[in-house]
Amino acid sequence: MSLSPLPVGSHIADIRIALDRHRAAVLTAAPGAGKTTRVPPALVDRGPVVLLQPRRVAARAMAKRIAEERHWTIGREVGWHIRFDRQFTPETKLLVVTEGILTRYLQHDPLLSDVATVILDEFHERSIHADVGIALAKQAWQARDDLHILVMSATLDTAPLAAYFGGCPVIDVPGTLHPL
């Protein structure tokens, strides 16, 4: 399968190495760099991935875009769970969720026992639910030595987040200029 190149593509190996070594990382990249559509599918070989997407419409759209790019089936390899709508099965490898759903998962299973990687996307769109989600996810991350957390954003002060996760690595994907 050949995907069109996006700036984040050349940094996937760096992201994987950072998560292998530190179990947490922060990724910054310009809008359109491929953070949401390329990084989460690249990590499913480690086990199930939960991708936090703060907005419901975006959660469905991202799952559909990933399915289209990867030739995956919605509800099988990739799916979503948002308020009043879900498209996934127990075999789903990549589940896109909204903030309230992530919080509910963490309350039901504080260790996220069936998840290998939690990705908090668009973290600059902070809310009380995102803050509760990251606090609960960090508790699971501290309790489990096999859980990985990746925080992604286009516009983010990375130093406080890196410090919050014990000085984890920051991967900065430079933007690409296009002629007008």
C-alpha positions as CSV (number, residue, x, y, z in Angstrom):
1,M,0.0,0.0,0.0
2,S,1.4,3.3,-1.0
3,L,0.3,6.4,0.8
4,S,0.9,9.9,-0.4
5,P,3.9,11.4,1.4
6,L,3.1,13.8,4.3
7,P,5.7,15.5,6.6
8,V,5.1,13.3,9.6
9,G,5.9,10.1,7.5
10,S,9.6,10.6,7.8
11,H,9.3,10.9,11.6
12,I,7.3,7.7,12.3
13,A,10.5,5.8,13.2
14,D,11.5,8.6,15.7
15,I,8.0,8.4,17.3
16,R,8.2,4.6,17.7
17,I,11.8,4.8,19.2
18,A,10.7,7.5,21.6
19,L,7.7,5.4,22.8
20,D,9.9,2.3,23.1
21,R,12.5,4.1,25.2
22,H,10.3,6.4,27.3
23,R,6.7,5.1,26.9
24,A,5.5,8.7,26.4
25,A,6.2,11.4,23.9
26,V,4.9,14.7,22.7
27,L,4.5,15.4,18.9
28,T,4.1,18.8,17.4
29,A,3.5,19.3,13.7
30,A,1.7,21.8,11.5
31,P,-1.9,21.2,10.5
32,G,-2.0,18.9,7.5
33,A,1.3,17.2,8.4
34,G,-0.5,13.8,8.9
35,K,-0.4,13.5,12.7
36,T,-4.0,12.2,13.0
37,T,-4.2,10.0,9.9
38,R,-0.7,8.5,9.8
39,V,0.7,8.2,13.3
40,P,-2.1,6.1,15.0
41,P,-2.3,3.4,12.3
42,A,1.5,3.2,12.4
43,L,1.3,2.1,16.1
44,V,-1.4,-0.6,15.9
45,D,1.1,-3.4,15.6
46,R,1.9,-2.8,19.3
47,G,-1.7,-3.5,20.2
48,P,-5.0,-1.6,20.4
49,V,-4.7,2.2,20.1
50,V,-7.2,4.6,21.5
51,L,-7.1,8.0,19.7
52,L,-8.7,10.9,21.5
53,Q,-10.3,13.4,19.1
54,P,-12.1,16.2,21.0
55,R,-14.9,16.8,18.5
56,R,-17.5,14.2,17.5
57,V,-17.7,15.2,13.9
58,A,-13.9,15.1,13.6
59,A,-13.8,11.7,15.4
60,R,-16.0,10.1,12.7
61,A,-14.3,11.9,9.9
62,M,-10.8,10.8,11.1
63,A,-11.8,7.2,11.4
64,K,-13.3,7.3,7.9
65,R,-10.2,9.0,6.5
66,I,-7.9,6.4,8.1
67,A,-10.1,3.6,6.8
68,E,-10.0,5.1,3.3
69,E,-6.2,5.6,3.3
70,R,-5.5,2.1,4.7
71,H,-8.2,0.2,2.9
72,W,-9.6,-0.8,6.3
73,T,-13.2,-1.4,7.2
74,I,-15.0,0.8,9.7
75,G,-15.9,-1.2,12.7
76,R,-13.2,-3.8,12.0
77,E,-9.7,-2.4,11.9
78,V,-10.7,1.2,12.8
79,G,-13.8,2.6,14.4
80,W,-15.2,5.3,16.7
81,H,-17.1,5.7,19.9
82,I,-18.7,9.0,20.5
83,R,-21.8,10.1,22.5
84,F,-24.8,8.2,21.1
85,D,-22.8,6.6,18.3
86,R,-20.4,3.8,18.0
87,Q,-18.9,1.8,15.2
88,F,-16.4,-0.8,16.5
89,T,-16.0,-4.5,17.5
90,P,-13.8,-6.2,20.0
91,E,-11.3,-6.8,17.1
92,T,-11.0,-3.0,16.3
93,K,-7.3,-2.1,16.4
94,L,-7.7,1.7,16.3
95,L,-10.6,3.3,18.2
96,V,-11.3,7.1,17.8
97,V,-13.0,8.4,20.9
98,T,-14.1,11.8,22.3
99,E,-13.1,13.2,25.7
100,G,-16.2,12.1,27.6
101,I,-15.9,8.5,26.3
102,L,-12.2,8.3,27.2
103,T,-13.0,9.5,30.7
104,R,-15.7,6.9,31.0
105,Y,-13.4,4.1,29.7
106,L,-10.8,5.2,32.3
107,Q,-13.4,5.2,35.1
108,H,-14.6,1.7,34.1
109,D,-11.1,0.3,33.7
110,P,-8.5,2.6,35.3
111,L,-5.6,0.7,33.8
112,L,-7.0,0.6,30.3
113,S,-6.1,-3.1,30.4
114,D,-6.9,-3.8,26.7
115,V,-5.1,-0.8,25.3
116,A,-1.4,-0.6,24.2
117,T,-1.3,3.1,23.3
118,V,-3.3,6.2,24.1
119,I,-3.0,9.1,21.7
120,L,-4.3,12.5,22.8
121,D,-4.8,14.5,19.6
122,E,-5.4,18.2,19.3
123,F,-4.3,18.6,22.9
124,H,-4.2,22.4,22.5
125,E,-8.0,22.3,22.5
126,R,-8.0,21.9,26.2
127,S,-11.1,21.3,28.3
128,I,-11.9,19.9,31.7
129,H,-12.5,16.5,30.1
130,A,-9.1,16.5,28.4
131,D,-7.4,17.4,31.6
132,V,-9.2,14.7,33.5
133,G,-8.4,12.3,30.7
134,I,-4.7,13.0,30.7
135,A,-4.6,12.8,34.5
136,L,-6.3,9.4,34.5
137,A,-4.3,8.2,31.6
138,K,-1.1,9.1,33.4
139,Q,-2.2,7.1,36.4
140,A,-2.7,4.1,34.1
141,W,0.7,4.8,32.5
142,Q,2.4,4.9,35.9
143,A,0.8,1.6,37.0
144,R,1.5,-0.3,33.8
145,D,4.9,-0.6,32.2
146,D,3.5,-1.6,28.8
147,L,1.2,1.4,28.2
148,H,2.3,4.2,25.9
149,I,1.0,7.7,25.7
150,L,1.5,10.1,22.8
151,V,0.3,13.7,23.0
152,M,-0.1,15.5,19.7
153,S,-0.8,19.1,18.7
154,A,-0.2,21.7,16.1
155,T,0.2,24.5,18.6
156,L,1.4,23.5,22.0
157,D,4.0,24.6,24.6
158,T,5.7,21.2,24.8
159,A,8.0,21.8,27.8
160,P,5.3,21.4,30.5
161,L,3.8,18.3,28.9
162,A,7.2,16.7,28.5
163,A,8.0,17.4,32.2
164,Y,4.6,16.0,33.2
165,F,5.6,12.7,31.6
166,G,9.0,12.6,33.3
167,G,11.0,14.5,30.7
168,C,9.7,12.5,27.8
169,P,11.0,13.2,24.3
170,V,9.5,15.9,22.1
171,I,9.3,15.3,18.3
172,D,8.9,18.4,16.2
173,V,7.8,17.9,12.6
174,P,8.6,21.0,10.6
175,G,5.9,22.4,8.4
176,T,6.1,22.3,4.6
177,L,5.8,25.5,2.6
178,H,3.8,25.4,-0.6
179,P,4.2,28.0,-3.3
180,L,1.3,30.3,-3.9
